[in-house]
Structures are given as structure tokens and as C-alpha cells.
Amino acid sequence: MRIKHQLAIFNALTRLLIIVVLWFSLPILIEKVVYKHIDKTLLEKKQKFIEHLDKEEINDFINRNDSTETYSSFSTLHNEFLQLYQSKEKNIKSNTIFKNESRIIEDEQNDYRTLYYSFDYENKSYRLEIGSSLSEIQDLTFVIRLFILIVLIIVVVFTFLVDTVFVEYLLKPFYKIINKKIRNVNAPERFDYTTIQSHSTDFRELDEVLNQMMKSIQELFSHEKQFIANVSHELLSPIALLKNRFENLLQNESINDEGIDKIASSMRTLDLLKKVINNLLLISRIENNQFANNEQISIKEIIAEILEDFEDRIEEKKLSVSNEVEDDFIFLGNRILIRIMLYNLILNAIKYNVAKGKIALKTNHSGDNYLLTITDTGKGMTATQMATIFERFTRIDIEQEGQGLGLAIVDSIAKFHHIEIKVDSKVDTGTTFTVQFPVVIKKS
């Protein structure tokens, strides 16, 4: 997932968390504010009532001396009430208490915030109750919660879109650096040193550091290519000189048969050493992108050439070869390297096959990819062996000739051309190599 998407999702989740917290905490906050306001109002009403205790209507109630009766006052909609009655307790201490309770007033039940006030008046104890309805407050709380929820959702959606656009704008130089520079890090000679314009100091520094790093890599790359050329000359030249001297010694008639055998054995060792050096140099040159890859190559033509080269070895092992490469296509790459890759794969199919075995070459298309399969009926491989066959100096069968570099070369050539190679093998059944060419240039 890209960083811009991660940032946008993170911002959306944090805002969603804020909504959830507010949704659950809002009633508590509203209740505290509203209750504080109601309590203040009830205290003011209590104070006014106490100040007017000498009114005639209240004095009438007090003068009755009948504790069973109560002085009551209700609003029209029962939003408020006031009750005064004589308390049975004597000489009580004046105190004020607030409670939330449900009351039935004139056959209608409502929730109220009630103030209880006990006091003495003219040597008698009284209890005053003043209530304010909570139904409107509950409705108001729900409306406020709903309103805030809608507003917050709109804010989250809007800010998410704004964040996405802003992050896209902010990270645009970063993606330019990735696409124009980092993706070409395996090809120093094609690296783009153009400065990426950015309003962010971080991205400008990143671009500058990448340019400096690639300059150093390119210098090392050039030194490595020069080193490879020098090694090729310094190692192969003494080998050629030694082989020439051995050939001259073979012309010497004074050397007996035992000496000739030793010289011939030394010459074979030199040939093997020369082949190993050439293969290692080939792998190094491929991995350092020292080959052109803009030639149009006919895969069908190359396979026909390779099978013709192997006619003697095929006849020697009495193998049955089924060449079903009927449709051709033109692949853009390096012809010599592609021929070496297919040569080594077919060589393995011959070398590790059983006598009178079979080899089948088939092609098919999968989307824009061209698939070539090379199947043999040889000894096959275990899963452990398949996991290491592309490593250098790995040999499945030590009795077979070779240095264990054939498939390592195949792997290097495949990676150079962005070709994918898959292996499927079963012991005592055979092996199938599937070569997937990534781009079809031309069909015929």
C-alpha cells in the first residue's frame, strides 16, 4: 500500500475515533452543562419563594396547621412544579439536595430534576420541592448528538478528500524520484541526474543524495568493467601460452607415451580452466549489463539451429525429440545470449536424460507472454535440488561432465532479459523447464 493511501486512511481513522469518543461523551458533557444551568435556575426559584413566604396564599397554608395538605403549583405543560409541605421532623437543619426522579403529576409521568430544600419557619419544619422537566433536555441531547454526528461525518469525508489531494501533491516529487531514478538503479549508465523540483526540503535532499550515490556507483561500475577486461586478458593469456607450450612439447619425439598422456591431461585441465573463466566472465558481463539487447530474435530459428548442433549427441543416446515449436515470434534482446540460454537448457535435457528417452519442445501463448517448455524423461530432481540448480557450481549429477555453471548462466541471461523460468521435476520421471518471454514483438 502506498504511503499516500496509508496517510489518508490514518487520518480518516483518527477522525472516526474522535467521532466515536464525542458520540459517547457528548451526553455526559451536555448533562453536566444542562444540569448546572437547571440547578442554578432551581436555586433562584427557591430563593424567590423563600423571600415571599409571607404572602397570603402561603401563610394560609402555614396557618392551617395541617401537615397532610400540600401547597402545589404546576405549569400548564407540566414542565415545572413547586410543592411545599410540613415536615414531620423537628428543628431540621436547612439544606439543599438535587435529584433526578420520575413523577406522576395529574396522571402524567415525566422525568424531573428536583430540588429538595428543608427549612424552619415560625418554629415549624417544612420541605420545599421545586422540579424542572428533563424531557426537553433529553430530546435536545439527541438532536445535538445527531447534528454533531452529521457535521463530523461531512468533515471527515471532506478532510479525507482534501488530505488525499494534498498528500498526492506533497508526494508527487517522491514518486518522480522512484519512477525516474530508483527504478533504474540496476542500470547506472541510464540513470537520470535531472534535479527533481520539490517544495519539500526532505525530497530535495533525497534527490541530491541519490544523484551523489549513483555517481559513485557509476564510477565503481566503470572500474569493475575495466577490472573484468583486465582479468580476462591476464588470466586467459597465460592459459593460451601454456597450452601452446604443451602443444609444442607434443611435437617432441623424445617424449614417451606416459609423458604424452600427462601433457594431454594438462591440456584438458587448461581447457576446462579456460571454459570456467570464460563462463564466469560471461556471467559477470551479463550482470553488469555489458550486452546490447535490441536485436530481433526468432526463437523458432534458434531452436532449429541448436537441435541441428545436437544431432550427434541425440543419436548417440537414441533420444526421441518432439519439436512442436510451430508458431514463431520475434523477441527483442541479445541473440547470442538467448542462444546460449536455450542451448544450455536443451543440453541439460539431453545430458541428464536416460538412454532412449524423450525430449519435447512446445510453445503457447498466455496473454502477452510467449511460453516455451522443454520437457525430458530423465532422472528428475528433488525439491531440495530444484531450489539450488541456478546457483553457481551446483551439479545435480557429479558423474556428468560440466562445472555447474550452465544454469547459473541461464539464470543471469533470463534476468537480463526479464524472462521468467520455472522448473517442475519429479524423481525418475523427468524435468520441465518453462521459459516465459515477457513481450511479444511480432508474430508470424
C-alpha positions as CSV (number, residue, x, y, z in Angstrom):
1,M,0.0,0.0,0.0
2,R,1.4,3.4,-1.0
3,I,2.3,5.9,1.7
4,K,-0.3,8.4,0.5
5,H,-3.1,5.9,1.0
6,Q,-1.7,4.9,4.4
7,L,-1.7,8.6,5.5
8,A,-5.2,9.2,4.2
9,I,-6.5,6.1,5.9
10,F,-4.7,7.0,9.2
11,N,-6.2,10.5,9.1
12,A,-9.7,9.1,8.4
13,L,-9.4,6.6,11.3
14,T,-8.2,9.2,13.7
15,R,-11.2,11.4,12.8
16,L,-13.5,8.4,13.1
17,L,-12.1,7.8,16.6
18,I,-12.8,11.4,17.5
19,I,-16.4,10.9,16.3
20,V,-16.9,7.8,18.4
21,V,-15.4,9.4,21.5
22,L,-17.6,12.5,21.1
23,W,-20.7,10.4,20.4
24,F,-20.3,8.6,23.8
25,S,-19.0,11.5,25.8
26,L,-21.4,14.1,24.4
27,P,-24.4,13.2,26.6
28,I,-22.3,13.4,29.7
29,L,-20.9,16.8,28.7
30,I,-24.4,18.1,27.8
31,E,-25.9,16.7,31.0
32,K,-23.2,18.4,33.1
33,V,-23.7,21.8,31.4
34,V,-27.5,21.5,31.4
35,Y,-27.8,20.2,35.0
36,K,-25.6,23.0,36.1
37,H,-27.9,25.5,34.4
38,I,-31.1,23.8,35.8
39,D,-29.7,23.7,39.3
40,K,-28.9,27.4,39.1
41,T,-32.4,28.1,37.9
42,L,-34.0,26.0,40.7
43,L,-31.9,27.8,43.3
44,E,-33.1,31.1,42.0
45,K,-36.7,30.0,42.2
46,K,-36.1,28.6,45.7
47,Q,-34.6,31.9,46.8
48,K,-37.6,33.9,45.4
49,F,-40.0,31.5,47.1
50,I,-38.4,31.8,50.5
51,E,-38.3,35.6,50.1
52,H,-42.1,35.6,49.6
53,L,-43.1,33.2,52.4
54,D,-45.1,36.0,53.9
55,K,-47.5,36.0,51.0
56,E,-51.1,35.5,51.9
57,E,-51.6,32.2,49.9
58,I,-48.6,30.6,51.6
59,N,-49.4,31.9,55.0
60,D,-52.9,30.4,54.6
61,F,-51.3,27.0,54.1
62,I,-49.0,27.5,57.0
63,N,-51.7,28.7,59.3
64,R,-53.8,25.6,58.6
65,N,-51.5,23.5,60.9
66,D,-52.5,20.5,58.7
67,S,-49.5,18.5,57.7
68,T,-51.5,16.3,55.4
69,E,-52.1,19.1,53.0
70,T,-49.6,20.4,50.5
71,Y,-49.2,23.6,48.7
72,S,-48.6,22.9,45.0
73,S,-48.1,24.8,41.8
74,F,-47.7,23.4,38.3
75,S,-47.0,24.9,34.9
76,T,-49.6,24.3,32.1
77,L,-47.4,21.8,30.3
78,H,-46.1,20.2,33.5
79,N,-42.6,21.4,32.6
80,E,-42.2,22.7,36.2
81,F,-43.7,22.2,39.6
82,L,-43.4,23.5,43.1
83,Q,-44.6,21.8,46.3
84,L,-44.5,22.8,49.9
85,Y,-45.4,20.6,52.8
86,Q,-44.9,20.5,56.5
87,S,-42.2,18.1,57.6
88,K,-42.6,15.6,60.4
89,E,-39.0,16.2,61.6
90,K,-38.5,19.0,64.1
91,N,-35.7,21.6,64.2
92,I,-34.1,20.3,61.0
93,K,-31.0,22.0,59.6
94,S,-31.5,23.9,56.3
95,N,-30.0,22.0,53.4
96,T,-30.5,21.7,49.6
97,I,-30.4,18.4,47.6
98,F,-30.8,17.8,43.9
99,K,-32.2,14.6,42.5
100,N,-33.3,13.1,39.1
101,E,-36.6,11.3,39.5
102,S,-39.8,10.3,37.8
103,R,-43.1,11.8,39.0
104,I,-46.8,11.4,38.1
105,I,-48.5,14.8,38.0
106,E,-52.1,14.9,37.1
107,D,-51.9,11.4,35.7
108,E,-48.9,12.2,33.5
109,Q,-45.5,10.7,34.3
110,N,-42.3,12.7,33.5
111,D,-38.7,12.8,34.5
112,Y,-37.7,15.8,36.6
113,R,-34.6,17.4,38.0
114,T,-35.9,18.2,41.6
115,L,-34.6,20.5,44.3
116,Y,-35.3,19.4,47.9
117,Y,-35.0,22.2,50.5
118,S,-35.7,21.7,54.2
119,F,-36.1,24.7,56.5
120,D,-37.8,26.0,59.6
121,Y,-40.4,28.7,59.6
122,E,-42.1,30.1,62.6
123,N,-40.9,27.2,64.7
124,K,-42.2,24.6,62.3
125,S,-40.2,22.4,59.8
126,Y,-41.1,22.5,56.1
127,R,-39.9,20.7,52.9
128,L,-39.9,22.6,49.6
129,E,-39.7,20.7,46.3
130,I,-39.1,22.5,43.0
131,G,-38.8,20.5,39.8
132,S,-37.9,21.1,36.2
133,S,-38.8,18.6,33.4
134,L,-35.9,16.7,31.7
135,S,-37.9,15.5,28.7
136,E,-36.9,18.5,26.6
137,I,-33.3,18.2,27.6
138,Q,-33.3,14.5,26.5
139,D,-34.8,15.5,23.2
140,L,-32.3,18.3,22.9
141,T,-29.4,16.0,23.7
142,F,-30.5,13.6,20.9
143,V,-30.8,16.4,18.4
144,I,-27.4,17.8,19.3
145,R,-25.8,14.3,19.0
146,L,-27.4,13.7,15.6
147,F,-26.4,17.1,14.4
148,I,-22.8,16.8,15.5
149,L,-22.6,13.3,14.1
150,I,-23.8,14.6,10.6
151,V,-21.4,17.5,10.8
152,L,-18.5,15.3,11.8
153,I,-19.1,12.8,9.0
154,I,-19.2,15.6,6.5
155,V,-16.0,17.0,8.0
156,V,-14.3,13.5,7.8
157,V,-15.3,13.0,4.2
158,F,-14.3,16.5,3.2
159,T,-11.0,16.4,5.0
160,F,-10.3,12.9,3.7
161,L,-10.6,14.1,0.1
162,V,-8.6,17.2,0.9
163,D,-5.9,15.1,2.6
164,T,-5.7,12.7,-0.3
165,V,-5.3,15.6,-2.8
166,F,-2.7,17.3,-0.6
167,V,-0.8,14.2,0.1
168,E,-0.8,13.4,-3.6
169,Y,0.6,16.8,-4.3
170,L,3.1,16.6,-1.5
171,L,4.4,13.1,-2.5
172,K,4.5,13.8,-6.2
173,P,8.3,14.6,-6.2
174,F,8.8,11.4,-4.2
175,Y,7.1,9.2,-6.9
176,K,9.0,11.1,-9.6
177,I,12.3,10.1,-7.8
178,I,11.1,6.5,-7.6
179,N,10.0,6.3,-11.3
180,K,12.8,8.2,-12.8
181,K,15.7,7.3,-10.6
182,I,15.3,4.4,-8.2
183,R,13.8,2.0,-10.8
184,N,16.9,2.5,-12.9
185,V,19.4,1.8,-10.1
186,N,20.4,-1.5,-11.8
187,A,21.4,0.4,-14.9
188,P,23.8,3.2,-13.8
189,E,24.6,4.3,-17.3
190,R,20.8,5.1,-17.9
191,F,20.4,7.0,-14.6
192,D,18.7,10.4,-14.9
193,Y,20.6,13.1,-13.0
194,T,18.0,15.7,-13.7
195,T,17.0,17.6,-10.5
196,I,13.5,16.8,-9.3
197,Q,11.7,20.0,-8.3
198,S,10.0,19.9,-4.9
199,H,8.8,22.3,-2.2
200,S,9.9,19.8,0.4
201,T,13.5,20.0,1.7
202,D,13.4,16.3,2.5
203,F,12.7,15.3,-1.1
204,R,15.3,17.7,-2.4
205,E,17.9,16.2,-0.1
206,L,16.8,12.7,-1.1
207,D,17.2,13.6,-4.8
208,E,20.7,15.1,-4.2
209,V,21.8,12.1,-2.2
210,L,20.6,9.7,-4.9
211,N,22.5,11.6,-7.5
212,Q,25.7,11.5,-5.5
213,M,25.2,7.8,-4.7
214,M,24.6,6.9,-8.3
215,K,27.7,8.9,-9.4
216,S,29.8,6.8,-7.0
217,I,28.1,3.6,-8.2
218,Q,28.7,4.5,-11.9
219,E,32.4,5.1,-11.1
220,L,32.6,1.7,-9.4
221,F,30.7,0.2,-12.2
222,S,33.2,1.6,-14.7
223,H,36.1,0.3,-12.6
224,E,34.5,-3.1,-12.4
225,K,34.1,-3.4,-16.2
226,Q,37.7,-2.4,-16.6
227,F,38.8,-4.9,-14.0
228,I,36.8,-7.6,-15.8
229,A,38.5,-6.8,-19.1
230,N,41.9,-6.9,-17.3
231,V,41.2,-10.2,-15.6
232,S,40.0,-11.7,-18.9
233,H,43.3,-10.7,-20.5
234,E,45.6,-11.5,-17.6
235,L,44.0,-15.0,-16.9
236,L,43.4,-16.2,-20.5
237,S,46.7,-15.1,-21.9
238,P,48.8,-17.4,-19.6
239,I,46.5,-20.2,-20.3
240,A,46.9,-19.8,-24.0
241,L,50.6,-19.6,-23.6
242,L,50.8,-22.8,-21.5
243,K,48.6,-24.6,-24.0
244,N,50.8,-23.5,-26.9
245,R,53.9,-24.8,-25.0
246,F,52.2,-28.1,-24.3
247,E,51.3,-28.4,-28.0
248,N,55.0,-27.8,-28.9
249,L,56.1,-30.5,-26.4
250,L,53.8,-33.0,-28.1
251,Q,55.9,-32.4,-31.2
252,N,59.0,-33.6,-29.4
253,E,59.7,-37.2,-30.4
254,S,61.9,-37.8,-27.3
255,I,58.8,-37.8,-25.0
256,N,57.5,-41.2,-24.3
257,D,53.8,-42.3,-24.2
258,E,53.5,-41.7,-20.4
259,G,54.7,-38.1,-20.9
260,I,52.3,-37.5,-23.8
261,D,49.4,-38.7,-21.6
262,K,50.4,-36.3,-18.8
263,I,50.7,-33.4,-21.3
264,A,47.3,-34.2,-22.8
265,S,45.8,-34.4,-19.4
266,S,47.3,-31.0,-18.5
267,M,45.9,-29.5,-21.8
268,R,42.4,-30.8,-20.9
269,T,42.8,-29.2,-17.5
270,L,43.8,-25.9,-19.1
271,D,40.8,-26.1,-21.5
272,L,38.5,-26.7,-18.5
273,L,40.0,-23.8,-16.6
274,K,39.6,-21.6,-19.7
275,K,36.0,-22.6,-20.0
276,V,35.3,-21.9,-16.3
277,I,36.9,-18.4,-16.6
278,N,35.0,-17.6,-19.8
279,N,31.7,-18.7,-18.1
280,L,32.4,-16.6,-15.0
281,L,33.3,-13.6,-17.1
282,L,30.2,-14.1,-19.2
283,I,28.0,-14.1,-16.1
284,S,29.8,-11.0,-14.8
285,R,29.4,-9.2,-18.1
286,I,25.7,-10.1,-18.2
287,E,25.1,-8.9,-14.6
288,N,26.9,-5.7,-15.4
289,N,24.6,-5.0,-18.4
290,Q,27.5,-5.1,-20.9
291,F,25.5,-6.6,-23.7
292,A,23.2,-4.9,-26.1
293,N,19.6,-6.2,-26.1
294,N,17.9,-4.6,-29.1
295,E,18.2,-7.4,-31.7
296,Q,15.2,-9.0,-33.2
297,I,15.4,-12.8,-32.5
298,S,13.5,-15.6,-34.0
299,I,13.1,-18.2,-31.2
300,K,12.0,-20.9,-33.7
301,E,15.1,-20.4,-35.8
302,I,17.4,-20.6,-32.8
303,I,15.8,-23.8,-31.6
304,A,16.2,-25.4,-35.0
305,E,19.9,-24.4,-35.1
306,I,20.5,-25.9,-31.6
307,L,18.8,-29.2,-32.4
308,E,20.9,-29.4,-35.5
309,D,24.1,-28.9,-33.5
310,F,23.0,-31.7,-31.1
311,E,22.1,-34.3,-33.7
312,D,25.1,-36.4,-33.0
313,R,24.5,-36.5,-29.2
314,I,20.8,-37.2,-29.7
315,E,21.6,-40.1,-32.0
316,E,24.3,-41.3,-29.6
317,K,21.7,-41.6,-26.7
318,K,19.0,-42.7,-29.1
319,L,16.7,-40.0,-27.9
320,S,13.3,-39.2,-29.4
321,V,12.9,-35.4,-29.9
322,S,9.5,-33.9,-30.5
323,N,9.8,-30.3,-31.8
324,E,6.4,-28.7,-31.7
325,V,7.6,-25.1,-31.9
326,E,5.3,-24.3,-34.8
327,D,4.4,-20.7,-34.3
328,D,7.3,-18.2,-34.3
329,F,7.7,-14.8,-32.7
330,I,10.3,-12.1,-32.7
331,F,11.8,-11.3,-29.4
332,L,13.8,-8.2,-28.7
333,G,17.1,-9.0,-26.9
334,N,20.6,-10.2,-27.4
335,R,20.7,-13.1,-29.9
336,I,24.0,-14.6,-28.7
337,L,22.8,-14.7,-25.1
338,I,19.3,-16.1,-25.9
339,R,21.0,-18.8,-28.0
340,I,23.3,-19.6,-25.0
341,M,20.3,-19.8,-22.7
342,L,18.3,-22.1,-24.9
343,Y,21.5,-24.1,-25.8
344,N,22.2,-24.8,-22.1
345,L,18.5,-25.8,-21.3
346,I,18.4,-28.2,-24.3
347,L,21.9,-29.5,-23.4
348,N,20.7,-30.4,-19.9
349,A,17.6,-32.2,-21.3
350,I,20.0,-34.3,-23.4
351,K,22.8,-34.8,-20.8
352,Y,20.5,-35.8,-17.9
353,N,18.1,-37.9,-19.9
354,V,18.0,-41.6,-19.9
355,A,19.0,-43.7,-23.0
356,K,16.2,-43.9,-25.5
357,G,14.4,-41.2,-23.6
358,K,12.2,-38.4,-24.9
359,I,12.5,-34.6,-25.3
360,A,9.5,-32.4,-26.1
361,L,9.6,-28.8,-27.0
362,K,6.3,-26.9,-27.1
363,T,5.1,-23.3,-27.3
364,N,1.9,-21.5,-26.4
365,H,0.7,-18.0,-25.6
366,S,-0.5,-16.7,-22.3
367,G,-1.8,-13.2,-22.7
368,D,1.1,-11.1,-24.0
369,N,3.6,-13.7,-22.9
370,Y,5.2,-16.4,-25.1
371,L,5.8,-19.7,-23.3
372,L,8.4,-22.3,-24.3
373,T,8.5,-25.6,-22.4
374,I,11.4,-28.1,-22.6
375,T,10.5,-31.5,-21.2
376,D,12.7,-34.5,-20.7
377,T,12.2,-38.0,-19.3
378,G,15.4,-38.0,-17.3
379,K,16.3,-38.8,-13.7
380,G,14.4,-35.7,-12.4
381,M,15.2,-33.8,-9.2
382,T,14.1,-33.5,-5.7
383,A,12.6,-30.3,-4.2
384,T,15.9,-29.6,-2.4
385,Q,17.9,-29.9,-5.7
386,M,15.5,-27.7,-7.6
387,A,16.0,-24.9,-5.0
388,T,19.7,-24.7,-5.8
389,I,20.0,-25.5,-9.5
390,F,20.6,-21.9,-10.5
391,E,23.4,-21.4,-8.1
392,R,27.0,-21.3,-9.4
393,F,29.0,-24.6,-9.3
394,T,25.9,-26.6,-8.4
395,R,25.9,-30.0,-10.0
396,I,23.0,-32.4,-9.8
397,D,24.9,-35.4,-11.0
398,I,28.6,-35.4,-10.3
399,E,29.1,-38.2,-12.8
400,Q,28.2,-35.9,-15.7
401,E,30.7,-33.6,-17.2
402,G,30.4,-29.9,-16.5
403,Q,31.3,-27.2,-14.0
404,G,27.9,-26.4,-12.6
405,L,27.7,-23.0,-14.4
406,G,25.3,-23.8,-17.2
407,L,22.1,-23.0,-15.3
408,A,23.7,-20.1,-13.5
409,I,24.4,-18.6,-16.9
410,V,20.8,-19.3,-17.9
411,D,19.5,-17.5,-14.8
412,S,21.7,-14.4,-15.5
413,I,20.6,-14.2,-19.1
414,A,16.9,-14.6,-18.1
415,K,17.1,-11.8,-15.5
416,F,19.0,-9.6,-18.1
417,H,16.0,-10.0,-20.5
418,H,13.3,-10.0,-17.8
419,I,12.5,-13.6,-18.7
420,E,10.9,-15.9,-16.1
421,I,12.0,-19.5,-15.9
422,K,10.0,-22.1,-13.9
423,V,11.1,-25.7,-13.1
424,D,8.9,-28.7,-12.5
425,S,10.6,-32.0,-11.8
426,K,9.9,-35.5,-10.4
427,V,12.4,-38.0,-9.5
428,D,12.7,-40.9,-12.1
429,T,10.0,-39.1,-14.2
430,G,11.6,-36.1,-15.8
431,T,12.0,-32.3,-15.7
432,T,10.2,-29.5,-17.4
433,F,11.7,-26.0,-17.9
434,T,9.1,-23.3,-18.8
435,V,10.6,-20.2,-20.3
436,Q,8.2,-17.2,-20.2
437,F,9.2,-14.4,-22.6
438,P,7.6,-11.1,-21.4
439,V,6.9,-9.3,-24.5
440,V,5.7,-10.4,-27.9
441,I,7.2,-8.1,-30.6
442,K,6.0,-9.8,-33.7
443,K,4.0,-12.9,-34.7
444,S,4.4,-14.7,-37.9
